[in-house]
């Protein structure tokens, strides 16, 4: 595992970005495998499905077989253990919670005055019904009678399956964690794909291609439509892609898929924020990226102290070699790309950069020392460093 994984103060986006900086070849291989996907080669998606399916707890597989086969006499350990509790909760007099860390299931009778402990996830008939109401009709039909998706049997079927699934979540997580080394690179590659590389949009495009080439039946097309709506919803609401990105892509889709995308966009709310703020320093560089990364490495080797990053950012901006406007985004990217440099906090260099911006015309002039305020070690060093590296980075234009 990479060095950045141990920095627990980093956000998920920052960890994923750091992984990509250190594993570019692994990610390129991941993308090549994705691009090979076709109606005759589903290895990429099969591998992703296996990561999930091979870690599903046995109890859930038992439950699924009971429901699929409609066999009320079949053995199902979840029903044997929690069946009575499900009955009490179905009558809305009780509810239960699952401790995600320990897996402990706790039943509660006093629903109104309930006080959950940290790590507990609550489940009740009311919560189940609320989730059920938002499901598309075709999904509701999977829980029972296809002809009457609002029947009490179907609603209760959904309640039982959702309750059992929640109880199984801690064991599912435990299974994944026990195999984290096995799935480590795939998990990070998939995360970068989704967060920074328009992964959900690429999956949608691939899905459309497969649907056309394979001439799917009506039910498969219906499931494809539901998946398309989920891809758009997750993509925009999590800030992976913008509504404008999806509008542009919808123009390249068939009429039905475009209508599905646009209908979903009309309902979903974006998360705000800018994906670019979490990119790698290499992604931010404009020009000969390889040469610029070498120069940045040279700068960090020669110019010591975290505050000198303020001067580097000024130089990169002034020479049009970096795309971001925000110093924090630059500082974050540099920290992730060069973990061995022991870069400190953002406050001081950000403040210094603001100072430099205000006085740059005077500070960088040849006669700056005629101003008494600049005749000090702080600004003499800034004048020397910035002018030197402006010349070096300008030579790259």
Helices and strands as residue ranges (DSSP letters): G 3-6, H 12-22, H 24-35, H 43-53, H 58-69, H 77-90, E 95-99, E 105-108, E 120-123, H 125-133, H 137-140, G 141-143, H 152-178, H 180-196, H 199-214, H 218-237, H 243-250, H 255-265, G 275-278, H 281-284, H 289-302, H 308-318, H 327-337, G 339-341, H 347-363, G 368-370, G 372-374, H 377-394
